[in-house]
Amino acid sequence: MDSPLPDDSFRSRLKLSGSKDRMVLVVALAILSAVSPMASDMYLASMPRMGEFFATPASVIQLTLTSYMVGMAVGQFLLGPISDVLGRHRLMVAGNVVFLLASVAIALAPSIELVLGLRVLQGVSGAAGVVIARAAVSDMASGRQAAKLFSLLATISALAPVVAPLLGGVIATVAPWQAAFWALAGFGALMLACSVLVVPETLPRHLRHRGGLKAVAGGSWAVLTTPSFMAYAMTFGFTFGALFSYISASSFVVQNVLGFSALGYSVIFAVNAGGMIVASLINTRLVDRVEPAVILRAAVVAMFAINVAGMGLVLGGITGWSTLLHLFLTQACVGFIMGNATALAQGRVPGRAGAGSAVLGLIQFLIGGLVSPLTGIAGEHSAVPMAVSMAVCSAIAIGGVMASGRLAAAGHT
């Protein structure tokens, strides 16, 4: 069955519902989108304590990030196209309920094996907020307007990497690691309130796909076989890979290699996230004057150059303030990449916002899950794997963005 085209009258009703209501809706969607950094960053400073509690090495504790990323990837891949068939709202509410319960269960878990399993469940359920929030934006806007909304969404949700590590640093200083997951349960309750009280159904029944499981699979396949979409998706995914290489290793690098305390690490992490917030805000204005594709290419090239330079310094045994500058500038580049890459990718698959969002999420979190254990293979006192992984991911992201340009020039969809 052909995919239904976007309903412009429905988009207009959403856009014209009032600037105050629209901002409340964007903030609610941003909170739902923020589940990933909240669920990963909140307990980063507590990871050494988790290792002590379960008497397990850092590489195993880092698997709690990998298991969450795998769950997030699988959840998005399933829930995105399902939402094209069933609608957005019910799936979002159900996912938030399960996320809350999984967070409580992790705080009470007696073994690392159970934690790993529950982190997969937490990822699958948390995926509902991420994938459906992204699909809802695509339901409401397209083109430059979508790029602005995605950047605004990223700006607001980027507050999570500021709040989560700061709160996590305080928790790691004064409380056991379980407190971080009790805090995540509280965030799950906030997400549930947003989905029930604020976010409406953005996909009317007449725009939903029919055909059950066949339609779900067909939607995903149609997106996966769209070359221009996949080029932007690989740019998006490997940019996240570079970012997550830093996220997964930063607790050990900043504390064990650079010598900062848990709270000091949290402040550094928050400052770096602030760079991404500022960049995302600039991008919301810049897309009015410069094509999103042009901004995307420039930002990816800059990120690659920064990460190659940072890798060279680390391989040469130079760490310290140069490492901190390297990490800050990389995250600033990410602020110019993610919103534009998302909007450009989603624009290549009109009428399949859920499936497109699902594939973006699948690629994003599979790559994140892959790089997480790789950044810890040299132990807790080396920044080399992190720096190498960031540079390699940036190089592949350049390949994606250059391929997207060639496909566009050739007229391929």
C-alpha positions in Angstrom: 0.0 0.0 0.0 1.3 3.5 -0.8 2.2 5.6 2.1 -0.3 8.3 3.0 1.0 11.8 2.3 1.3 14.4 5.1 -2.0 16.2 5.8 -1.2 19.9 5.4 -4.5 21.0 7.0 -3.7 18.9 10.1 -0.2 20.4 10.3 -1.7 23.9 10.0 -4.1 23.2 12.9 -1.1 22.1 15.1 1.1 25.0 14.0 -1.6 27.6 14.6 -2.9 26.4 17.9 -1.1 29.3 19.7 2.6 30.0 20.4 2.2 29.3 24.1 0.6 25.9 23.5 3.1 25.1 20.8 6.0 25.8 23.1 4.5 23.7 25.9 4.1 20.8 23.3 7.7 21.2 22.2 9.0 21.2 25.7 7.0 18.0 26.5 8.4 16.3 23.4 11.9 17.4 24.4 11.4 15.8 27.8 10.4 12.6 26.2 13.4 12.8 23.8 15.7 13.5 26.8 15.2 10.0 28.2 18.3 8.6 26.5 20.8 11.1 28.0 19.0 11.0 31.3 19.1 7.2 31.5 22.8 7.1 30.4 24.3 10.2 32.0 22.5 10.1 35.4 24.6 7.3 36.7 28.0 7.8 34.9 29.6 9.2 38.0 28.3 6.2 40.0 29.8 3.6 37.7 32.9 3.1 39.8 30.7 2.5 42.8 28.6 0.1 40.9 31.7 -1.8 40.0 32.6 -2.0 43.7 29.1 -3.0 44.7 28.9 -5.9 42.2 32.7 -6.7 42.4 33.0 -6.5 38.6 35.4 -4.7 36.3 34.8 -1.5 34.4 34.2 -3.2 31.1 31.3 -5.1 32.6 29.8 -2.0 34.1 30.1 -0.3 30.7 27.9 -3.1 29.4 25.0 -1.5 31.3 25.3 1.3 28.7 25.6 -1.2 25.9 22.5 -3.1 27.0 20.5 0.1 27.3 21.6 1.2 23.8 20.7 -2.2 22.3 17.2 -2.0 24.0 16.8 1.6 22.8 17.8 0.5 19.2 15.4 -2.5 19.1 12.6 -0.5 20.7 12.8 2.3 18.3 13.0 0.0 15.3 9.8 -1.8 16.4 7.8 1.0 17.9 8.4 3.6 15.1 6.7 1.7 12.3 4.1 0.3 14.7 3.2 3.9 15.5 2.6 4.5 11.8 -0.1 1.9 12.0 -1.6 2.3 15.5 -0.9 5.9 16.2 1.5 7.7 18.5 -0.2 8.3 21.8 -1.0 4.9 23.2 2.4 3.5 22.5 4.0 6.5 24.2 2.0 6.2 27.4 2.6 2.4 27.6 6.4 2.9 27.1 6.6 5.5 29.8 4.8 3.2 32.3 7.3 0.4 31.7 10.3 2.7 31.9 9.2 3.9 35.3 8.8 0.3 36.6 12.1 -0.8 35.1 13.9 2.0 36.8 12.5 1.0 40.2 13.5 -2.7 39.5 17.1 -1.7 38.7 17.4 0.2 42.0 16.4 -3.0 43.8 18.4 -5.5 41.7 20.7 -7.8 43.6 23.0 -8.8 40.7 24.7 -7.2 37.7 23.1 -9.8 35.4 19.7 -8.7 36.4 20.7 -5.0 36.0 21.9 -5.8 32.4 18.5 -7.5 31.6 16.5 -4.6 33.1 18.6 -2.1 31.2 17.5 -3.7 28.0 13.9 -3.4 29.1 14.5 0.2 30.1 15.9 0.9 26.7 13.0 -0.7 24.8 10.4 1.2 26.8 12.3 4.5 26.8 12.5 4.2 23.0 8.8 5.0 22.8 9.4 8.6 23.9 12.4 9.1 21.6 11.0 7.6 18.4 7.5 9.0 18.8 8.6 12.5 19.7 10.7 12.6 16.5 7.8 11.2 14.5 5.5 13.8 16.0 7.7 16.6 14.8 7.7 15.1 11.3 3.9 15.0 11.6 3.8 18.7 12.3 6.5 20.2 10.0 8.8 19.7 7.0 11.8 21.3 5.3 13.5 24.2 7.1 10.7 24.4 9.6 11.4 20.8 10.6 15.1 21.5 10.9 14.3 24.4 13.2 11.9 22.3 15.3 14.4 19.4 15.5 17.1 21.8 16.6 14.8 23.4 19.1 13.9 20.0 20.4 17.6 19.1 20.6 18.3 22.4 22.4 15.8 21.8 25.1 16.5 18.1 25.5 20.2 18.9 25.6 19.6 20.3 29.1 19.4 16.7 30.1 23.2 16.2 29.7 23.7 19.3 31.9 21.2 18.3 34.6 21.8 14.6 34.6 25.6 14.5 35.3 25.4 17.4 37.8 22.7 15.6 39.7 24.5 12.3 39.2 27.7 13.8 40.5 25.9 15.0 43.7 24.3 11.6 44.0 27.6 9.8 43.6 29.1 12.0 46.3 26.5 11.6 48.9 24.4 8.4 48.1 24.8 4.9 46.9 24.5 4.2 43.1 20.9 3.0 43.5 19.8 6.6 44.2 20.6 7.5 40.5 18.0 5.0 39.4 15.4 6.2 41.9 15.9 9.6 40.3 15.3 8.0 36.9 12.1 6.6 38.2 11.1 10.1 39.1 11.9 11.2 35.6 9.8 8.4 34.3 6.9 9.7 36.2 7.5 13.2 34.6 7.5 11.6 31.1 4.3 9.8 31.9 2.6 13.0 32.9 3.8 14.7 29.7 2.5 11.9 27.5 -0.9 11.8 29.3 -1.5 15.5 29.9 0.3 17.4 27.1 1.1 15.4 24.0 -1.8 14.8 21.7 -2.3 12.2 19.0 -0.4 13.7 16.0 -1.3 11.0 13.5 -5.0 11.0 12.6 -6.6 7.7 11.8 -7.1 8.5 8.1 -3.3 9.0 7.8 -2.3 5.7 9.4 -1.1 2.7 7.4 -3.3 -0.3 7.1 -2.2 -3.9 6.8 -1.0 -4.9 10.3 2.4 -6.5 10.6 2.9 -6.5 6.8 2.5 -2.7 6.8 4.9 -2.4 9.7 7.6 -4.5 8.0 6.9 -2.8 4.6 7.4 0.6 6.1 10.8 -0.2 7.6 11.9 -1.9 4.3 10.9 1.1 2.2 12.9 3.4 4.5 15.9 1.1 4.6 16.0 0.9 0.7 15.9 4.7 0.3 19.6 5.6 -0.5 19.4 9.3 0.3 17.7 8.6 3.6 20.3 6.0 4.5 23.2 8.4 3.7 21.8 11.0 6.1 21.0 8.3 8.6 24.7 7.1 8.6 25.8 10.6 9.1 23.4 11.0 12.1 24.4 7.6 13.5 28.1 7.9 13.4 28.0 11.4 14.7 26.2 9.9 17.7 28.9 7.2 17.7 31.6 9.9 18.1 29.5 11.5 20.9 28.8 8.3 22.7 32.5 7.2 22.5 33.1 10.3 24.7 30.0 9.7 26.9 30.8 6.0 27.7 34.5 6.6 28.5 34.4 10.1 30.0 33.7 9.1 33.6 36.9 7.0 33.7 39.0 9.4 31.5 38.1 12.6 33.3 38.4 11.1 36.8 41.2 8.5 36.4 43.3 10.0 33.6 42.8 13.7 34.2 42.4 13.5 37.9 39.1 15.3 38.5 36.6 14.4 41.3 33.1 12.9 40.6 31.6 16.4 41.0 34.3 18.0 38.9 33.6 15.5 36.2 29.9 16.3 36.3 30.7 20.0 35.9 32.9 19.3 32.9 30.3 17.1 31.3 27.7 19.9 31.8 29.9 22.5 30.3 30.4 20.4 27.2 26.7 19.8 26.9 26.3 23.6 27.1 28.4 23.9 24.0 25.9 21.7 22.2 23.0 23.7 23.5 24.5 27.0 22.2 25.3 25.4 18.8 21.7 24.1 18.5 20.3 27.5 19.3 22.5 29.1 16.7 21.4 26.5 14.2 17.7 27.4 14.7 18.5 30.9 13.4 21.1 29.9 10.8 18.8 27.5 8.9 16.7 30.6 7.9 19.7 31.9 5.9 21.8 28.8 5.0 20.6 25.5 3.6 20.6 22.7 6.3 22.6 20.5 4.0 25.4 23.1 3.8 25.5 23.5 7.6 25.5 19.8 8.0 28.5 19.2 5.7 30.6 22.0 7.3 29.9 20.8 10.8 30.8 17.1 10.0 34.1 18.2 8.4 34.9 20.4 11.4 34.1 17.5 13.8 36.4 15.2 11.9 39.3 17.7 11.9 38.9 18.3 15.7 38.8 14.6 16.5 41.8 13.7 14.3 43.8 16.5 16.1 42.5 15.3 19.5 43.5 11.7 18.7 47.0 12.8 17.6 47.5 14.6 20.9 46.3 11.6 23.0 48.5 9.2 21.0 51.4 11.5 21.6 50.8 11.3 25.3 49.4 14.8 25.6 46.3 15.0 27.8 44.9 17.6 30.1 43.3 20.9 29.0 43.8 19.9 25.4 41.6 16.9 25.9 38.9 19.0 27.6 39.0 21.4 24.6 38.8 18.5 22.2 35.7 17.1 23.9 34.0 20.5 24.2 34.5 21.4 20.5 33.3 18.0 19.3 30.1 18.4 21.3 29.6 21.9 19.9 29.8 20.4 16.3 27.2 17.8 17.3 24.8 20.7 18.0 24.9 21.7 14.3 24.6 18.1 13.0 21.9 16.2 14.7 18.9 18.5 14.0 19.8 19.1 10.4 20.6 15.4 9.7 17.3 14.3 11.3 15.3 16.8 9.3 17.0 16.0 6.0 16.7 12.2 6.5 13.0 12.4 7.5 12.3 14.7 4.5 13.4 11.8 2.2 10.6 9.5 3.4 7.4 11.5 3.5 4.4 9.7 5.0 6.7 7.3 6.9 7.7 9.5 9.9 7.5 6.6 12.4 9.5 4.2 10.3 12.1 6.8 9.4 12.4 7.8 13.0 12.8 4.1 13.9 15.6 3.5 11.4 17.4 6.6 12.7 17.1 5.3 16.2 18.2 1.8 15.3 21.4 3.0 13.6 22.0 5.6 16.3 21.8 3.2 19.3 23.4 0.2 17.7 26.4 2.3 16.9 26.3 3.7 20.5 26.1 0.2 21.9 29.0 -1.0 19.7 31.4 1.8 20.7 30.7 1.7 24.4 32.7 -1.4 25.3 35.4 -0.6 22.8 36.3 2.6 24.6 37.1 0.6 27.7 39.3 -2.1 26.2 42.5 -0.5 27.4 41.3 -0.2 31.0 40.3 2.6 33.2 43.4 4.7 32.9 43.7 5.3 29.1 42.1 7.9 26.9 43.4 6.3 23.7 40.4 4.0 22.8 38.0 7.0 23.3 40.0 9.3 21.1 40.5 6.7 18.3 36.8 5.8 18.3 35.8 9.4 18.1 38.0 10.0 15.1 36.9 6.8 13.3 33.2 7.5 13.8 33.8 11.1 12.5 35.5 9.7 9.3 32.6 7.5 8.6 30.1 10.3 9.2 32.0 12.3 6.5 31.4 9.4 4.1 27.7 9.6 4.8 27.3 13.3 4.3 29.4 13.3 1.1 27.3 10.4 -0.2 24.1 12.3 0.5 25.4 15.2 -1.5 26.2 13.0 -4.5 22.8 11.3 -4.3 21.0 14.7 -4.2 23.1 16.0 -7.2 22.2 12.8 -9.1 18.5 13.2 -8.3 18.2 9.9 -6.3 15.6 9.6 -3.6 
